[in-house]
C-alpha cells in the first residue's frame, strides 16, 4: 500500500490527542526502506524473527515513506534515520539505502552480517553510513535461533570499529526472554564497559513489549552511563516510564519501525506475550501467528504509529515530563546523535 489510508478516526486521534502534544520538528530514528524483491525468500533465513511484520509491511520506498509521514504527521517536519530491512539480501538493500540516503540527505545505518570484516565495516562508514544495524537472523547458519547471543550477531570486531570511529549501533537484542534475559543484560553491560566511545541504541527498549519482559532489567541498567534506547514499535507505557526513570529523558528517543507501524491495530498484553488485534481479513491468513488476532470491530482502530505515540503521551503525563523533555525525546536527542539539522 502506498501511503496510509487515513480514516476519520485517525484524524480525530491526531487532532484531539497528538498534534498539540508533539513538537513541530520530529526525528524518527528507526525507519526501514527496502523493495519487496530484496527480501530473502527462504523463511529459514529469517530465523529468530516473527512472521507478522512480513504480512503487514512488504516494502517501503523513499517515496512511500515521505507520503506516509506527510499523512500521519500533518503540519510537522519529520526527518528519518533509514536502514534496510535485515531480512533482505544485505548487499542489495545496503546499496539501495545508501543511494536514497545521499539523495535525501538522511543518515543511514549499514545492515551487517556476522562475518563482515573490520575492513568491510570501515569501508561502509567511509562510504557514508553513520553506523551499523546487526540483527539476530544474520548470524552463523549453524546457530539455533533460540541460542543466539548479542556477540553472535554483533561480534567484538564490529564493536571495536564502532568504538574506534565513534559510530552508532542500532541493537535489536535476541533471545526469547528479551530485556530480562540475564545473558543479554550481561553482554549489554560488557558493551557499555568495553566500548564507551560507540553510541549503542537498544532498540524497542530491549523488546519489552509486555510487563513480564522487563523483570529486574532496569536494576542492572541503572549502572549504565552511555547506553541509549529507542521505543520503536513499543506500546507499553510501563517500559517507557521505567526506562526514563532509570536513564533520564536525554538517553531515549522516538523510532517507529516504519513501514510496520502503518498497520491498523491495537495491542493487548497477555501474561507472556503481546497480541496485535487487527481488522479481519486486512493482512491475509493470520490464524497461525500467535502474535496476531482478528476482530470485526475496528471502527475506532487507528495505526500502530498512533498507538505508540499514545503510549508515549501517557508516559509523559505519568512522569510529568516538560515540553523540553518531550522535544528532546521526539527530536533533540536523535538530532544531536545523528547530526540532523532542521
ABEGO torsion letter per residue (X at the ends): XBEBBBBAAAAAAAAAAAAAABBABBBBABBBBBBAAABBABAAAABGBBAAAAAABABBBAAAAAAAAAAABBGBBBBBBBBBBAABBAAAAAAAAAAAAAAAGBBBBBBBBAABBAAAAAAAAAAGBAEBBBBAABBBAABBAAABBAAAABBAAAAAAAAAAGBBBBBBBBEAAEAABAAAAAAAAAAAAABAABBBBBBGGGGBABAAAAEAAAAAAAABAABBBBABGBABAAAAAAAAAAAEAAABBBBAGOAAAABBBBBBBBAABBBBBBBBGAAEBAAABAABBBBABAABBBBAAAAAAAAAAAAAAAAGBBAAAAAAAAAAAAAAAAGBBX
